[in-house]
Amino acid sequence: MRIKNVILTPSFTGFYFDDQKAIKAGAEHDGFFYLGETHTEGFKQVRQSGEAISVQIILEDGTVGYGDCAAVQYSGTGGRDPLFLAAEFIPFMQEQVIPLLLNETVDSFRRLAEKYDHLVLNGKKLHTAIRYGLTQAFLSTVANYRKLTMAEVIRTEYGIADDYYQAIPIFTQSGDERYTNVDKMIMKGADVLPHALINNVKTKLGEKGELLEAYVAWLRDRILKYRVNPNYSPVFHIDVYGTIGIAFKNNYDEITNYLLKLEKMAHPFRIRIEGPIDTGDREGTLLALKELTKRMDEANSHLEIVADEWCNTLEDIKDFADAKAGHMLQIKTPDLGGINNVAEAIIYCNSKKIGSYCGGTCNETNISAETTTQIAIACKADQCLAKPGMSVDDGFMVVKNAMNRVIALANSRNKG
């Protein structure tokens, strides 16, 4: 079936673009704003409204598929593509991309996704956000045309031989409201929590990590006090944005001892630390996380290292997985460009027995969140992110409800 029309509209995301370099340099809050000069190209303010571009693909028979071009909260850093603004990229897509789409036949998600994920215009691949949104729309269109869920399309096209679909753990993120939002997570029974946004040594980690230690102890006690079900045992997953490396000057002995201390503090709960070191480059970060992973294993620790920054593309994820640079890798979905890469990344991590975290960003939309949740289900990820937003309620609702609907519908087709 041929594509008859493609409609683009500017959209809002579930959060904001933040200039990570400015925040790490000490930009201070004024209410929900950040004060100070920007440090990353393209930013007009340290925090500015998140934007996306919605794509609607219309087939000749009237079938419509949806996708949202969106980029991560911390755009322009960690090896990522620059800030994605709708006013800048809609004209480009209308002039350069849509004419190509109007020549396409929608016969396979994977074929179209791989074609446009690798497309080169003016000597460059398309911005990751454009590839992300287009491939979502391809998957949605194929699924709607075939009258299947997107998860079923993925399993068929990637040869995943399993007719049963099941829920996977959902990871909720707190943003700066790392206390109030934890209470929401406990009430909703989040599987993994709280992210916590530890992105500044002085105000959130502590010069020797003492603030994070206190927070982990508080988190442990809060769950023990308020959990209704005594068997409720969420995994702690805390993103520290390289601040542990900064605090301990990348001294592996000191970092290892500190991580072991956090593990004891978290008991009886399991704990993951995301991004303990960020050396400012891909190779250095890979080697640092490889060393920390090795040290934690040698110490017979159950604390898991999670890779995020500089582990952006499918190639990066394969390299980090091969090097065992982390017990779990965040597959930061918008950074991979085409969502075909998300499916391949989950499958690859699982094959290497490395934790597959189908992540993303608070700065996505309901469409992109639901789409990548279906990929996580289809490919059997180890966990997926509640998104968009940072208030817990919205992202958890979008992802959990989508998960429940898809699983029930797909499994209903397999009943005798």
C-alpha positions, 0 to 999 in steps of 0.5 A: 500500500502506497503512502498518499500523504504525510502531515507534520505538526509542531508538538510539545514534549512531556518535559524540557530541554536542559543544558547539562553542561551549564547545570554541571557548572553550577547553574542555580534554580529560580523556581523551575527556571535555571539561572546563568549562561548557557554552555551548549550550542543552540540553547537560549536558556539553561532550561527551555520548553521541550519540542517535537514534530508529530508525523502522520503517514496516510496510506491510499486506503486511509490507514494512518500511522503516527510517530513523534520526532523527539530528542533527549532532555540533555541534547547536544552533550555526551556525543548526541545530536544538537538541540531539536527545534520544530521551527528549524526542522519542519521546513527541512522535512517538508522540502527534503524528506516528505517528497521521498516518502510519497514514493514509498510502499509500506510493505515492511517496517524493517525495510523502511526503517533501515532505509531512512535510518541510513539515509544520507542527505547533503552529506549527513544522516538525518537528525536522530530525532527525525529518524526516531519519529519517522520509524515510529510512524512506519511501525504504527502504519504497518501495524494499523494496516495489518490490524496488529499491535506494534509488538506483534509486528516487531516479533514477526519481522525480527523472528522472535519465536514466542507467542506469549507476551508478558509485562516487564519491570517499569523504571520511574524517575523522580526529577528534582522532586526526589522525596515527594515523588518517591512516595508516589512510586511506593503507592503505585508499586513501581518496580524500579525507582527513583532515578533521583537526578544526582547531577551536581556534586555540591548540592546532590552527591556531597563532596565525598558522597555523603548526601547520596548516602543519606538519600539511599538510607532515607529511600530504604527506610521510606519503603520499609515504612510505607509499603503495603505489601511486605513482599514489595521489593523495588530495585534502586536505580540512581543516575549520578551523571558522572558525579561520583567520578568527579567527587573521587577524582576517578580514583577506582579504589575510592569509587569501588569502596564508595559503591560497596558502601552504597550497596550496604546502605540499600540493603535489603534492596538491590541497587544500580548506579547509572553513569558513575564515571563520565570521562568526557569521551566515549572510549574513556567512559567505556574503559572506566565502566568496564573497570568498575564492572570488573571490580564490583564482580571481583568483590562479589557485589550485587550492585550493578553498574549502568552505562548511559552517557556516550553509549548512544548508538547501536554500534556504541551499545554493541561495543559496551556490551562486548566490553562488559562496560556495565552490568546493564546498558541504557538503550536511550531510545531517541539517541539511537535514531531509528527504532529498528536500532532499539529492537536490535539493541535489546536483542543484542544485549540479551544475547550477551547476557547484559541487562537491556534497559529500554530507556529514553527521556522525560522529554518524549511524548505519549506516542514515542513512549507507547511505541518503544514500550511495545518494542520493549515487550516484543524484544523482552527487555529487562526494564523500560522507562516510565515516560514522558515527564518527571512527575511519576504519574503521567509517565507511569500511566502512559507506559503501564496502561499501554503495556497492559493493553498490548499484552492483553490484546496480543495474548487474546489472539493465542487462546485456543 
